[in-house]
Amino acid sequence: MLPDVKGDLPEEGSIAKALVNLLRERENHPLRASEAYRVLADHFQLDREQRNKRGSTRGELVWNYRVRAAREHLSKRKMMHRKPWNSWALTDFYFKHPGGIAFDDDGSGAEF
């Protein structure tokens, strides 16, 4: 079930969970960053305004920043890498440790 995100963007933990599930569904075929932004925005049913909202300090897209933060969270836990360059995939470490990632029921608080 998708969260109600009208007006607000999903939290990092929900994005991380969706990203892991997306890569698993794709049988871990690498996913380019630009494709991840679009596919995950579709998954969360973000409207045009949510997808194109810019941050106040650097003017970058807030949605893209949030997705990258979720990826970085997974990378720090050795679950995801950027190989080949600018493509995202789950690591061998992730697959060798099934159940090594857990999420709260609402998808927040990704833990290892």
Beta strands, then each sheet from edge to edge (+ up, - down):
strand 1: 31-32
strand 2: 80-81
strand 3: 87-90
sheet 1: 1+ 3- 2+
end
